Amino acid sequence: HLDEEATALGIIAVEQAVAMAYELRRPADKIWPEWQARLREQMRQAVVLLDGQLADNGGDWIVGGGLSQADLTAAVTLGFIRHALIEEWPVGLCPHLEALARRLEGTAAFKAVPIDEA
């Protein structure tokens, strides 16, 4: 169940990030700062938990000894946050997750579908 739980954390993070991105498209006087703060905190809590799981598992993979759905979801989530909400991603917040994302983003599969061209 660890893979499913870790995948769910990645989905939670990206869902909150998508909600934040949509909220920021609203007119400035219609943006609800308390809602943005709540989304931000939930997003960051999820990625920090994933970063901790990755560190606890040796830093290569979130769960087990090889690539899993949790790793893919985390890398895609991080890519979306860095692309759509760059100001919301403090560099160094999740160093293990950042390293995993860089590693996966360097693969042919990720390069075939760059986020800035999607």
Disulfide bonds with the S-S distance in Angstrom:
none
